[in-house]
Amino acid sequence: MDTKFNVTKEIDAWLAQLTDRGHFTREDVRELHAHLLDSVEALEKLGLSQQEAFLVAQHRFGSTASI
């Protein structure tokens, strides 16, 4: 079993949770995707692993229920 972290898959799953709530336009989702990815990349440059960077970025955005 491959347990390697896949940031694209995780971001897509996070965005799917938001999309399922029905409160966001496609443009909103695209913008959130870009911001989350930018945040992950910036955190990686600071030395965090991709998984750590995703978790921190996701935490900064807040839970999908609170967005």
Buried (B, 14 or more C-beta within 10 A) or exposed (E): EEEEEBBEEBBEEBBEEBBEEEEBEEEBBEEBBEEBBEBBEEBBEEEBEBBBBBBBBBEEBEEBEEB
